[in-house]
Amino acid sequence: MILEITKGQLKDGIAVLTLRGSIHTGPDCRRVEHEVEDLVRANQTRAIFDLTGITHIDSAAIGTVVRCFSKLKNAGGMLRLAGCN
């Protein structure tokens, strides 16, 4: 299944990225990182990844999540994961 990413907001300026489908090495990982880089550029450094709709995630994608965590933390923010299976 193709990766779908939807952006949303909770109150207090927390960004929610809802991910659906599967995340694999390559373009999927780059898309997720680009979304986080866009958030950091917009000074939105607190984020939640909603992974409820994820059907598969490979080891490269796990590395991407860790890099996204680091980018947000280095910008003074945080990343939380929700709906992990």
C-alpha positions in Angstrom: 0.0 0.0 0.0 1.3 3.5 -0.9 2.3 5.7 2.0 -0.3 8.5 2.7 0.7 11.4 5.0 -1.9 13.8 6.4 -1.0 16.8 8.5 -3.1 18.1 11.3 -2.9 20.2 14.5 -3.8 19.7 18.1 -4.3 22.7 20.3 -1.1 24.2 21.8 0.6 24.0 18.4 1.3 20.3 18.3 1.5 18.9 14.8 0.0 15.5 14.0 1.3 13.5 11.0 -1.1 10.6 10.3 0.7 7.9 8.3 -1.2 5.2 6.4 0.1 2.3 4.4 3.7 1.0 4.5 7.0 2.8 4.9 9.9 1.4 3.0 13.5 2.4 2.2 13.8 5.3 -0.3 11.1 7.7 -1.3 8.8 6.9 1.6 11.6 7.6 4.2 12.5 10.8 2.4 8.9 12.0 2.4 8.6 11.5 6.1 11.8 13.4 6.8 10.8 16.2 4.4 7.6 16.6 6.4 9.5 17.0 9.6 12.0 19.4 8.0 9.0 21.5 6.9 7.7 21.5 10.5 11.0 22.6 11.9 11.3 25.4 9.3 7.8 26.6 10.4 8.9 26.5 14.0 6.6 23.6 14.8 8.9 21.5 16.8 6.4 19.4 18.8 4.9 16.5 16.8 3.0 13.3 17.0 3.3 10.5 14.4 0.0 8.6 14.4 1.0 5.2 13.1 -2.4 3.5 13.6 -2.8 3.0 9.8 0.7 1.7 9.2 0.7 -1.9 7.8 4.4 -2.4 7.5 7.6 -0.5 8.4 11.1 -1.7 7.5 14.4 -1.1 9.4 15.3 1.9 7.2 12.0 3.5 8.2 12.7 2.9 11.9 16.0 4.8 11.3 14.0 7.6 9.7 11.8 7.9 12.8 14.9 8.1 14.9 16.4 10.9 12.7 13.0 12.8 12.8 13.1 12.5 16.6 16.7 13.9 16.6 15.8 16.8 14.3 12.9 17.8 16.4 14.8 17.4 19.7 17.8 19.5 18.3 15.3 22.2 17.4 14.0 22.3 21.0 11.0 20.1 20.5 9.8 16.6 20.8 8.3 13.7 18.9 5.8 11.2 20.2 4.5 8.1 18.6 0.9 7.0 18.8 -0.9 3.8 17.6 2.2 1.6 17.3 1.5 -2.0 16.6 
